[in-house]
Amino acid sequence: MPEMMGGLEAALAEASSPSWTRRVRAGRGLASFADVPEAAGALAGLLLDVEDTAMTRQTAEALTRVGTVAALRLVARAVAEADDNQADWL
C-alpha cells in the first residue's frame, strides 16, 4: 500500500507540471485513484485542461478504462462543464 500512495503523490505532483507530457502521465496515473478526493480534484482539472486537449483525451480514456463509478462520474461531470472543443475530445 505505501507504494500505491507514493504513486499517488508522484502523480499529484505531475498534475500541475508545466510539461504537457507530465500532465498526461499524471492523468493516466491518477485514474485508478478517482475515488480519492485529492486525485479527483486533479483529474477534474486535467479533464478540462484549457491549454492542451491531450490531457482531456488521455485522462478521459484512462478513467474509462478504470471504469469505476467514481471514474465515470468524473468524465460525466467534465462533459457537463466542457466547452465545445473540450467536449469533442471527451
QUITAFEN-V805953 format. One record per pair of residues at least 6 apart in sequence whose C-alpha atoms are under 7 Angstrom apart, sorted by sequence separation. I is the first residue (numbers start at 1). GAP is how many residues later the second one is. D is the distance in Angstrom with one decimal. If there is no record, write none. Layout:
i=I gap=GAP d=D
i=I gap=GAP d=D
//
This chain:
i=17 gap=6 d=6.1
i=33 gap=6 d=6.0
i=34 gap=6 d=5.0
i=49 gap=6 d=6.4
i=16 gap=7 d=6.7
i=49 gap=7 d=6.3
i=64 gap=7 d=6.8
i=14 gap=8 d=5.5
i=15 gap=8 d=4.8
i=47 gap=8 d=6.2
i=48 gap=8 d=6.0
i=63 gap=8 d=5.1
i=64 gap=8 d=6.3
i=79 gap=8 d=5.8
i=14 gap=9 d=5.6
i=30 gap=9 d=6.0
i=46 gap=9 d=5.6
i=47 gap=9 d=4.2
i=63 gap=9 d=6.5
i=46 gap=10 d=6.1
i=15 gap=11 d=5.1
i=79 gap=11 d=6.7
i=14 gap=12 d=5.4
i=47 gap=12 d=6.0
i=30 gap=13 d=6.9
i=46 gap=13 d=6.8
i=47 gap=13 d=6.5
i=12 gap=14 d=6.7
i=11 gap=15 d=4.5
i=60 gap=15 d=6.2
i=27 gap=16 d=6.2
i=11 gap=18 d=5.8
i=11 gap=19 d=6.1
i=27 gap=19 d=6.6
i=8 gap=22 d=6.5
i=12 gap=27 d=6.7
i=15 gap=27 d=6.4
i=27 gap=28 d=7.0
i=12 gap=30 d=6.9
i=24 gap=30 d=6.9
i=28 gap=30 d=7.0
i=44 gap=30 d=6.5
i=48 gap=30 d=6.6
i=56 gap=30 d=6.9
i=60 gap=30 d=6.1
i=24 gap=31 d=5.2
i=27 gap=31 d=7.0
i=28 gap=31 d=5.8
i=31 gap=31 d=5.8
i=47 gap=31 d=6.4
i=23 gap=32 d=6.6
i=27 gap=32 d=4.7
i=31 gap=32 d=5.1
i=57 gap=32 d=5.3
i=53 gap=33 d=6.8
i=56 gap=33 d=6.3
i=57 gap=33 d=5.8
i=24 gap=34 d=6.4
i=28 gap=34 d=5.3
i=32 gap=34 d=6.2
i=44 gap=34 d=6.8
i=48 gap=34 d=6.5
i=56 gap=34 d=6.3
i=24 gap=35 d=6.9
i=31 gap=35 d=6.7
i=35 gap=35 d=5.4
i=34 gap=36 d=5.6
i=53 gap=36 d=6.7
i=34 gap=37 d=5.2
i=48 gap=38 d=6.7
i=31 gap=40 d=6.8
//
